[in-house]
Amino acid sequence: SASYFMTYYHSELKNARAVQIAFKVKQTYENFMEQIKSLKYKLVSSKPMDGTIRKVYKRGYQYIEVNIPSDFKGVNTYKMLFARKSSYKKIRGL
């Protein structure tokens, strides 16, 4: 079974692109988080959203949005969205 799934987003209407990774294995998510920290991404936002915690990290023009479920049971997954600043703002309606 897969430990994570990747989804590529492309919107011609919004002219935005991003990659999302949904992690089914907590250890794989933790490995990605260690890599993000080693690349010196800075936490710029952390808030509860629809039963999850949404954390946004930034480095230059790159954004990583991390969604952490309240528990990691059943179909819950950790998710990361990778996008450039302009695409991230369009995707999130900012």
C-alpha positions in Angstrom: 0.0 0.0 0.0 1.1 3.6 -0.7 2.5 5.8 2.1 1.4 9.0 0.3 -0.5 10.3 -2.7 0.4 13.2 -4.9 -2.1 15.5 -6.7 -1.1 18.2 -9.2 -3.4 21.2 -9.4 -3.7 23.3 -12.5 -6.3 26.0 -13.0 -6.4 27.9 -16.3 -9.3 30.0 -14.9 -7.1 31.2 -11.9 -3.8 30.7 -13.6 -2.5 28.8 -10.6 -0.6 25.6 -10.1 0.3 23.5 -7.0 1.2 20.0 -5.8 -0.5 18.4 -2.9 0.7 15.4 -1.0 -1.6 13.4 1.3 0.3 11.2 3.7 -1.2 7.9 4.9 1.8 7.0 7.0 2.8 9.4 9.8 6.5 8.5 9.6 6.6 9.6 6.0 5.0 12.9 6.9 7.5 13.4 9.7 10.4 12.8 7.3 9.0 15.5 5.0 8.7 17.9 7.9 12.3 17.3 8.9 13.3 18.2 5.3 11.2 21.4 5.3 12.8 22.5 8.6 16.3 21.7 7.2 15.6 24.0 4.2 14.8 26.8 6.7 11.2 27.4 5.8 9.6 29.8 8.3 6.3 29.3 10.0 4.1 32.4 9.1 0.7 31.2 10.1 -0.9 28.5 12.3 -4.7 28.3 13.0 -7.5 25.8 13.4 -9.6 25.2 10.2 -12.5 22.8 9.9 -11.3 20.3 12.5 -7.6 20.4 11.4 -4.7 22.7 12.2 -3.4 24.6 9.1 0.2 25.8 9.2 1.7 27.9 6.5 5.5 27.9 5.9 7.3 30.3 3.6 10.7 30.6 2.1 11.2 33.3 -0.6 8.3 33.0 -3.0 7.5 29.4 -2.1 4.7 28.4 0.3 4.0 25.1 2.0 0.6 24.6 3.6 0.5 21.8 6.1 -2.9 20.5 7.3 -2.8 18.3 10.5 -5.8 16.3 11.4 -7.1 16.2 15.0 -6.4 12.5 15.0 -4.8 10.1 12.5 -7.4 7.4 12.4 -9.6 6.1 9.6 -9.4 8.2 6.4 -7.7 11.2 8.0 -4.4 12.2 6.4 -1.7 14.8 6.9 -1.6 17.0 3.8 1.0 19.4 2.3 0.3 21.9 -0.5 3.3 23.3 -2.3 2.9 26.4 -4.4 4.5 29.7 -5.4 3.2 32.8 -3.7 1.0 34.0 -6.6 -0.6 30.5 -7.1 -1.1 30.0 -3.4 -2.9 33.3 -3.0 -5.2 32.5 -5.9 -5.9 29.0 -4.7 -6.8 30.2 -1.2 -8.6 33.3 -2.4 -6.2 35.7 -0.7 
